[in-house]
Amino acid sequence: MSGALIQIGSPSPRPALSTGGKPGLKGPEKAAALLTAVGALIFLASFFVPEGTLTGWGPLVGSVVLFAGGASSYFWFAYRDTTWGVKNHGLWTNGTTARGVVGWVLGVVLTGFYCLLYWAPAPLEGGIRLLDPLAIALSGSAANQWFLYGFLYTIAVLLMGFRMMLRYRHNRYQLVRTTSVMFFQLGFGFLIPNVLKAMNQPEFYFTYFWPLKPEYLLPFSQGWTINGGSLGMAMIFWGAAMTFFATPVLTYLYGKRWYCSWVCGCGGLAETMGDPFRHLSDNSETAWVIERWMIHSVLVLIVLVTGVGWAHEWMGRPWWGDGGQALYYKTYGFFIGSVFSGVIGVGFYPLMGSRVWCRFGCPMAATMGLIQRFFSRFRITTNGGQCISCGNCSTYCEMGIDVRAYAQRGENIVRASCVGCGVCAAVCPRGVLKLENGKVGDRFPGAARPVRAFFEALGLRKRS
């Protein structure tokens, strides 16, 4: 997984999609955009026409083929004539990617869709029924709001992942990494959970673990998985093994990038659909302070929730009887699982960047971040003598890290929040940055004694 040297070509021959040197769409791009729009209109029409009008494989396949085929063709025509390297394309002047009117409208639409999906799905019923043929084929039952969500989520990762691969096609690391998140979302985030349902097994997501998926290790969920027989027991073992063994070991070896940028569905959406908005992440010192307080507060909260839940179970359920599951979903599940990670985490892409949840709320990212910061072999090395202070690295860091400041000082980047996406290296025109795995002790001053460095960072020990 170590990064490779980045080969950068000459600047793009056109600063935006163009016809005859002027801004605009070429003929093939217009045709692809039209197909995309028609496919989207068929799908959107299902929400408004009388129920039963758009059902069956015909409308479903037609809308998906037109939309997916049109969108992928559009990306192909848009990027095929561009050369390798940085393609800013007016990110800070475009109304969609610079918090303009279109960006705000898009943010409202995404936020509104998540609110309907979670709490008032009735207006989405037509679109849900459109997916019935696929849902029945995969899971053996009709579609519901969560099948609609998984379907749209997967389509977004696949199509925007294809765009990501075209955009960063000069960088092998980006190509392999993007292929990985597309594979895990399609297979482990969509197909396998639905096939398990068809087998009358628990709907289990093998790429989510505690504390990101707390209910997999909470006491009320154990009966649900045990009812799945030997496979259910294997799911419990898998979740525990990944949480307490595989995650620390893999994070020690590769940093949190093995999960946050290669496997996780939240990270997969951020790296694909969220790529056009990655530059909107705040890299100020104030944002960094807020980030550290918020993400570690969520981690402490879920540790307490899990501990109290098991104590309640072991003591014979003295506090809230059998209502632990309902209590959990009404509190942590609502405010953190739904509002923060879902509505804000994705709905705010066009306003706050693509990693709002990953940066400020994800407890698993917090856990792995602590391991990465003090005990991991992963670092991003810098060659300060080659840095020209262009700022591309800081601009494109979705986690709000001021990468340029580290590069100018010639320091390794070992921040807990870094997800190792490698885009900072991909957009550097001088090859200043390189993702590497090495000895733990030479990553930063004091790294040879990581436990001492950890307690010093917590303020529990005076710096020597």
C-alpha positions in Angstrom: 0.0 0.0 0.0 3.0 2.3 0.0 2.7 5.3 -2.2 4.5 5.7 -5.5 6.3 8.6 -7.0 3.8 10.8 -8.8 4.3 11.6 -12.5 2.7 14.9 -13.4 2.2 16.0 -17.0 1.7 19.5 -18.5 -1.3 21.6 -17.5 -4.6 20.8 -19.1 -5.0 22.2 -22.6 -8.4 23.5 -21.6 -9.3 25.1 -18.3 -12.9 23.9 -18.5 -15.0 21.8 -20.8 -14.9 23.7 -24.1 -16.0 24.0 -27.7 -13.6 25.9 -29.9 -11.6 27.2 -27.0 -14.7 28.8 -25.4 -16.4 27.5 -22.2 -19.2 25.1 -22.9 -20.0 21.5 -23.8 -18.9 19.7 -27.0 -21.4 17.7 -29.0 -20.7 14.2 -27.5 -20.8 15.8 -24.0 -24.2 17.3 -24.8 -25.6 14.0 -26.0 -24.2 12.2 -22.9 -25.7 14.9 -20.6 -29.1 14.5 -22.4 -29.1 10.7 -21.8 -28.2 11.3 -18.2 -31.1 13.8 -17.8 -33.6 11.4 -19.4 -32.6 8.6 -17.2 -32.9 10.8 -14.1 -36.3 12.1 -15.2 -37.7 8.6 -15.6 -36.5 7.8 -12.1 -37.8 11.1 -10.6 -41.1 10.6 -12.4 -41.7 7.4 -10.4 -42.1 9.6 -7.3 -44.9 11.7 -8.7 -46.9 9.5 -11.1 -49.8 7.3 -9.8 -48.4 4.3 -7.9 -48.1 1.3 -10.2 -47.5 3.4 -13.4 -43.8 2.9 -13.4 -43.1 -0.7 -12.3 -41.4 -3.7 -13.6 -38.0 -4.3 -15.1 -38.6 -2.1 -18.2 -38.7 1.4 -16.5 -36.1 0.3 -13.9 -33.5 -0.9 -16.5 -34.3 2.0 -18.8 -33.7 4.6 -16.2 -30.5 3.0 -14.8 -29.0 2.3 -18.3 -29.7 5.8 -19.6 -28.6 7.5 -16.4 -25.5 5.4 -15.8 -24.5 5.2 -19.4 -25.0 8.9 -20.0 -23.1 9.9 -16.9 -20.1 7.6 -17.5 -20.0 8.7 -21.2 -20.1 12.3 -20.1 -17.2 11.8 -17.8 -15.3 10.0 -20.5 -15.8 12.7 -23.1 -15.0 15.4 -20.5 -11.7 14.0 -19.4 -10.3 12.0 -22.4 -8.7 15.0 -24.1 -7.1 16.4 -20.9 -3.5 15.7 -20.0 -2.3 14.3 -16.7 -1.9 16.5 -13.8 -4.0 19.0 -11.8 -7.3 20.0 -13.2 -8.8 22.7 -11.1 -11.5 23.7 -13.7 -12.5 26.9 -11.8 -13.4 25.2 -8.5 -13.4 28.4 -6.6 -15.5 30.3 -9.2 -18.1 27.6 -10.1 -21.4 28.1 -8.4 -21.7 24.4 -7.6 -18.2 23.9 -6.0 -17.7 27.4 -4.5 -20.8 27.6 -2.2 -22.7 29.4 -4.9 -26.4 29.3 -5.5 -26.3 25.9 -7.1 -24.1 24.5 -4.3 -26.6 25.7 -1.7 -29.5 24.3 -3.6 -27.7 21.0 -3.9 -27.0 21.0 -0.2 -30.7 21.6 0.6 -31.8 18.9 -1.8 -29.4 16.3 -0.3 -30.3 17.3 3.3 -34.0 17.2 2.4 -33.7 13.8 0.8 -32.0 12.3 3.9 -34.7 13.8 6.2 -37.4 12.2 4.0 -35.6 8.9 3.9 -35.0 8.6 7.6 -38.2 10.0 9.1 -40.9 10.6 6.4 -40.4 8.1 3.5 -44.0 8.2 2.2 -43.2 10.7 -0.6 -40.5 8.3 -1.8 -42.9 5.4 -2.2 -43.1 5.6 -6.0 -39.3 5.4 -6.3 -39.2 2.5 -3.8 -41.7 0.6 -5.9 -39.7 1.1 -9.0 -36.9 -0.9 -7.4 -39.1 -3.9 -6.4 -37.9 -6.2 -9.2 -34.3 -5.8 -8.2 -35.0 -6.0 -4.5 -37.0 -9.2 -5.0 -34.3 -10.7 -7.2 -31.6 -10.0 -4.6 -33.3 -10.3 -1.2 -36.6 -12.1 -2.0 -38.7 -9.3 -0.6 -40.1 -6.0 -1.9 -38.0 -2.8 -1.7 -38.1 -0.4 1.2 -36.6 2.9 1.9 -33.3 1.4 3.0 -33.0 -0.6 -0.3 -33.6 2.7 -2.2 -30.9 4.3 -0.1 -28.4 1.5 -0.7 -29.1 1.4 -4.4 -28.6 5.2 -4.9 -25.6 5.1 -2.6 -24.0 2.4 -4.7 -24.8 4.0 -8.0 -23.2 7.3 -6.8 -20.0 5.5 -5.7 -19.7 3.6 -8.9 -20.4 6.5 -11.3 -18.4 9.1 -9.4 -15.7 6.5 -8.8 -15.4 6.2 -12.6 -15.0 10.0 -12.7 -12.4 9.9 -10.0 -10.4 7.3 -12.0 -10.5 9.4 -15.1 -9.5 12.6 -13.2 -6.6 11.0 -11.4 -5.6 8.5 -14.1 -2.0 9.5 -13.9 -1.7 8.1 -10.4 -1.7 4.3 -9.8 -2.4 4.7 -6.1 -5.7 6.6 -6.9 -6.7 4.0 -9.5 -6.3 1.1 -7.2 -7.8 2.8 -4.2 -10.9 4.0 -6.1 -11.4 0.5 -7.5 -11.2 -0.8 -3.9 -13.9 1.4 -2.5 -16.2 0.7 -5.6 -15.7 -3.0 -5.0 -16.4 -3.0 -1.3 -19.5 -0.8 -1.7 -21.0 -2.9 -4.5 -20.2 -6.3 -3.0 -20.1 -5.8 0.8 -22.3 -2.7 1.1 -25.1 -3.7 -1.2 -25.1 -7.2 -2.7 -24.1 -9.4 0.2 -26.4 -7.9 2.8 -29.4 -8.4 0.4 -28.4 -11.9 -0.5 -28.2 -12.7 3.2 -31.8 -11.6 3.6 -32.8 -13.9 0.8 -31.1 -16.7 2.8 -33.1 -15.8 5.9 -29.9 -14.6 7.6 -29.3 -11.4 9.5 -28.7 -8.4 7.2 -25.0 -8.0 8.1 -22.4 -5.5 6.8 -19.0 -7.1 7.0 -17.2 -3.8 6.4 -18.6 -2.0 9.4 -17.4 -2.7 13.0 -17.7 -1.2 16.5 -17.5 1.7 17.3 -18.7 2.9 13.8 -21.5 0.3 13.9 -22.0 0.1 17.7 -25.1 -2.1 17.6 -22.9 -5.0 16.4 -21.4 -5.3 19.8 -24.2 -4.0 22.0 -26.0 -6.7 24.1 -29.5 -6.3 22.4 -28.0 -7.2 19.0 -26.5 -10.5 20.1 -29.8 -12.4 20.0 -30.5 -11.0 16.5 -27.3 -12.5 15.2 -27.4 -15.7 17.2 -30.8 -16.4 15.6 -28.9 -16.7 12.3 -27.4 -20.0 13.6 -23.8 -20.8 12.8 -23.5 -18.0 10.3 -24.9 -15.6 12.9 -22.3 -16.7 15.4 -19.6 -16.2 12.8 -20.9 -12.7 12.3 -20.4 -12.0 16.0 -16.9 -13.4 15.9 -16.1 -11.5 12.8 -17.2 -8.2 14.3 -15.2 -8.8 17.5 -12.1 -9.9 15.7 -12.1 -7.0 13.3 -12.7 -4.5 16.2 -10.2 -5.8 18.7 -7.5 -7.5 16.6 -7.5 -6.7 12.9 -8.2 -2.9 13.2 -5.3 -2.2 15.6 -2.9 -4.4 13.6 -3.8 -3.0 10.2 -3.7 0.5 11.5 -0.3 -0.1 13.0 0.9 -1.4 9.6 -0.8 1.0 7.2 -2.4 3.8 9.2 -6.1 4.4 9.0 -6.0 4.6 5.2 -6.5 0.8 5.0 -10.1 1.4 6.2 -11.1 5.1 5.7 -9.9 5.3 2.1 -10.0 1.7 0.9 -12.9 -0.1 2.5 -15.4 2.1 4.4 -18.7 3.0 2.7 -18.7 6.5 4.3 -15.2 7.1 3.0 -16.1 5.6 -0.3 -18.9 8.1 -0.9 -16.7 11.0 0.3 -13.9 10.0 -2.1 -16.2 9.7 -5.1 -19.3 11.7 -4.9 -17.6 14.1 -2.5 -14.5 14.7 -4.6 -15.7 17.9 -6.3 -16.2 19.4 -2.8 -13.0 18.3 -1.0 -11.5 21.7 -1.2 -14.3 23.2 1.0 -12.9 21.6 4.1 -11.8 24.3 6.6 -8.1 24.1 7.4 -8.0 26.8 10.0 -6.5 26.3 13.5 -10.0 26.8 15.0 -11.5 24.1 12.9 -8.7 21.7 14.0 -9.5 22.4 17.7 -13.2 21.8 17.1 -12.5 18.6 15.2 -10.4 17.1 18.1 -13.0 17.9 20.7 -16.0 16.7 18.7 -14.6 13.4 17.3 -13.1 12.3 20.6 -16.3 13.3 22.5 -18.3 11.0 20.2 -15.8 8.2 20.9 -16.1 8.7 24.6 -19.9 8.7 24.3 -20.1 5.4 22.5 -17.6 3.8 24.8 -19.9 4.8 27.7 -23.0 3.7 25.9 -21.5 0.3 25.2 -20.1 -0.1 28.7 -23.4 0.9 30.4 -25.4 -1.3 28.1 -23.4 -4.4 29.0 -23.4 -3.5 32.7 -27.2 -3.2 32.5 -27.3 -6.7 30.9 -25.0 -8.4 33.3 -26.8 -6.9 36.4 -30.1 -8.3 35.3 -31.5 -5.2 33.5 -32.2 -3.1 36.5 -32.4 0.3 34.9 -34.6 0.3 31.8 -35.7 -3.3 31.6 -35.9 -4.7 28.0 -36.0 -1.2 26.5 -32.3 -0.8 25.8 -32.6 -1.1 22.1 -35.4 1.5 21.8 -33.5 3.8 24.2 -30.3 3.5 22.1 -32.0 4.3 18.8 -33.9 7.2 20.3 -30.7 8.8 21.6 -27.3 7.9 20.1 -28.9 6.3 17.0 -30.9 9.4 16.3 -28.5 12.2 17.0 -25.3 10.5 15.9 -26.3 7.7 13.6 -28.9 9.6 11.7 -28.6 13.3 12.1 -24.8 13.6 12.2 -23.5 10.8 10.1 -26.4 10.8 7.6 -28.1 14.2 7.2 -25.2 16.4 8.0 -22.4 14.0 6.9 -23.6 13.9 3.3 -26.1 16.8 3.0 -23.3 19.3 3.8 -20.9 18.1 1.1 -21.5 21.2 -1.0 -21.0 23.5 2.0 -18.4 22.0 4.3 -16.5 19.5 2.2 -16.7 15.8 1.8 -15.5 14.5 5.1 -17.7 16.3 7.7 -18.7 13.1 9.5 -15.3 11.4 9.1 -13.5 14.4 10.4 -15.8 15.6 13.2 -17.8 12.6 14.3 -16.7 9.1 13.3 -15.7 7.2 16.5 -13.8 4.6 14.5 -11.8 7.3 12.8 -11.0 8.6 16.2 -9.9 5.2 17.5 -7.7 4.6 14.4 -6.5 8.1 14.5 -5.0 7.7 17.9 -3.2 4.5 16.8 -2.0 6.2 13.6 -0.7 9.3 15.4 1.4 7.6 18.0 1.9 3.9 17.2 1.6 3.4 13.4 4.3 3.0 10.7 2.4 5.2 8.3 3.5 8.8 7.5 3.5 11.2 4.5 7.1 12.3 4.0 7.9 15.7 2.6 10.8 17.1 0.5 10.7 20.7 1.6 13.5 21.7 -0.7 11.2 21.0 -3.8 8.1 22.8 -2.4 7.1 25.9 -4.4 4.2 26.8 -2.0 1.5 26.4 -4.7 -1.0 25.3 -2.0 -2.6 22.5 -4.1 -2.0 20.0 -1.3 -3.7 22.0 1.4 -6.5 22.9 -1.0 -7.3 19.3 -1.9 -7.0 17.9 1.6 -10.5 16.8 2.5 -9.5 16.5 6.2 -8.6 20.2 6.5 -4.9 19.6 7.1 -2.6 22.5 6.1 -0.3 20.1 4.2 1.8 23.0 2.7 2.8 24.2 6.2 4.3 20.7 6.9 6.0 20.6 3.5 7.6 24.0 3.9 9.1 22.9 7.1 10.2 19.5 5.7 8.2 17.7 8.4 6.5 14.3 8.1 2.7 14.5 8.2 1.5 12.3 11.0 -1.8 13.9 11.9 -4.4 11.6 13.5 -7.1 12.9 11.1 -5.2 12.0 7.9 -7.0 9.3 6.0 -4.1 8.6 3.6 -6.2 9.3 0.5 -3.0 10.4 -1.3 -4.7 13.2 -3.3 -2.3 15.8 -1.8 0.6 13.8 -3.5 -1.4 13.4 -6.7 -1.9 17.1 -7.2 1.6 18.2 -6.2 3.4 19.4 -9.3 6.9 18.8 -7.8 6.6 15.3 -6.2 7.1 16.8 -2.8 4.8 14.3 -0.9 5.1 10.6 -0.6 2.9 8.1 1.3 5.2 5.7 3.2 5.4 3.0 5.8 8.6 2.9 7.9 9.8 2.6 11.5 7.5 3.9 14.2 10.3 5.7 16.0 11.5 8.1 13.3 8.1 9.6 12.4 8.3 12.7 14.6 10.4 13.9 17.5 9.7 11.7 20.5 8.1 8.9 18.4 10.6 6.4 19.7 8.6 6.5 23.0 5.0 6.5 21.7 3.3 5.9 25.0 5.1 8.8 26.6 4.2 11.0 23.5 0.6 9.9 23.8 0.3 10.9 27.5 2.1 14.2 26.8 -0.4 15.0 24.1 -3.2 14.3 26.6 -1.5 16.7 29.0 -1.1 13.9 31.6 2.7 14.1 31.5 5.0 17.1 31.1 7.0 17.3 27.9 10.6 16.3 28.5 
